[in-house]
Amino acid sequence: MWRVLLASLLLLATAGCTIHHSREAIAGDLSYVPPPNTRFVSEDDSGLLLFGLISFSEPDHWAVLVERLRRKHQCGRLTQAELDFYTDYWILVAFPVARVTMLCEPVAPAKY
């Protein structure tokens, strides 16, 4: 009997899983209609947590993720922000993840 219990506990400890903490809209102007060339873009960052107690690194703040989005995708305007927090658990190591998804309007070309 104890062997079955031990095997079950080992299987549970070594199985990877993802726990979704929250998904929330940060800003959303529903009356604003974006131009047709707008696209969804996403940026995420993860941290490292050992044994559920020792945090080696944490995901970047959402403002850092938004600025990284703006530069990476060359967005003129970012709208309809959504922020997700979830954690991937693998054996004794966990990876907390923060992801921001937004609508990106490209930079308008300069007029001469």
N, C-alpha and C positions, 0 to 999 in steps of 0.2 A: 504494500500500500504506500509506504513512504517513498519508494522508488518512482511510482507514478506521480506523486506530489512533487518530488524533486525534479523530475523530467518536465512537468507542466510549468514549474517556476522558471526553469532554465529556458524553456521555449518562450515564455512570456518576456523574460529579461532580454533575450537576444533578438526578438522580433522588432523590426523598425515600424514606427508609426508617426503620423503627423497629427498634431492637435492644433486646430484653428482657434485662436484666441479671440480675434475680433476682425470685423470688416466694417469700415465706416466711411461715409462720404464726408470729406473735409469741407468742401465748398461746392455748391451746385446752383448755378443761376439757370433755372429751367426756362426762363423767358429768352435767354440768349441762344441764337441759332448760329452755330459755327459755319464757316465757309466750307465748300465741298472738298477742298484739298486737305482738310483736317484728318489726322489719324490718331489712333490710340498708341501710346508709348508707355513703357513700364521700366522701372528701375528697382532693384532690390539689393539688400545687403544682409549678411548673416553674421552671427557671433559664434562663440564656442563656450559651452557649458559642460563641465565634467562632474559626474556623479550627482547632478542636479543641485550642486552647492557651490562649486568653484567656477566663477565666471572669468574666463581669460579675455574675452572681448565681447562687445555688445554691438548690435546693428546700429548703423548711422541714424541720426535724427532725421525726421521726415523732411525738414528744410534742406538738409544736405542732399538728400535723395532728389528733391525737386530741382535744386541747382544743377546737380549732375545730369538730370534729364534735359534741362534747358540747354546745357552746353553740348551734350552728346548728340542730341537730335536737332540742334539748332532751331529751337522753338521761339517764335516771336511772342506767342501768348499761350499759356497753359491754363486749361479750364477743366471743370468736372473732376476734381481730385478724389481718389479713393485710396485709403490706407488700409493695408492688411497686415496683421500680425499672426504668425503661426510658428510652431516649433516642430522640427524634425527630430525624433528620438531614435538613436541607434545604440543598442547595447547600453553602455554607460556614458555615452557622449550625446549631447543634445546641441542642436543648431537653431537658436532663435532667429527668425527671419522677419524683416520688415520690408514690405513692398508697396510702392506707390504707383498707381496707374492714372494717367491723365490723357486728356485730348490735347494734342499738340498742333498749333497753327504755325505753319512755316513762316519764317521771317519774310516780310514784304520786300520785294526788290526796290532798290533805291531809284528814285525818280530824278532825272536830270533836267 
